[in-house]
Amino acid sequence: MEPKDNIIWPSFKRQFNTAVSGDNTVRKAVPYLDRYQQEQLERQQERQKRWEKQIHKRAVQKEFEERRRRANALTFAEASVVGVLCAVLLFACIFYVGQQAKLNQSNTKLASLQKTYASLVEDNNAKSSEIEGSVDYERIYDYAVNELGMMYPEKGQTVTYKRNPGSYVKQGEEIPSN
């Protein structure tokens, strides 16, 4: 029964869902909703869908962040390797600094020794010059000729010969002739 003036009352109007199973047909009564109620229901369903999408999106983002965190996190083995490498690098740096200090010390000692060597060479050259200057060759010649009876060789007394490389003359042997 429908009221007058074409007003649809939800409590009076009903729709039916029909299902067919074999030869039997089943009708189930579903309450009829007016347009306002239908729009409200659709808006509510849309909100529910948006809410579910947001929940799903948040879950996906959370899972993504969790995976990124796990991917960026160091495992115990990786952390151990990094620690060992850092320790090796630290010891290498300490060793390098020690070797550098030894090298600097050696360079300082070398400079000191070179300075001492230069001083000794200078002193040696000075003493050699002093000795050379103090030698009187006239007196030596006089002493050799007058006291020892020595004299210069004459032209025929000097014998020259060609020596073979690698050979030597033994003392007390005859001088070889050309």
Secondary structure, DSSP 4 states (H G I P E B T S, - for coil): ---STTPPPTTT-EEEEEEEETTEEEEEEEE---HHHHHHHHHHHHHHHHHHHHHHHHHHHHHHHHHHHHHHSPPHHHHHHHHHHHHHHHHHHHHHHHHHHHHHHHHHHHHHHHHHHHHHHHHHHHHHHHHHHH--HHHHHHIIIIIS---PPPGGG----PPPTT--PPTTSPPPP-
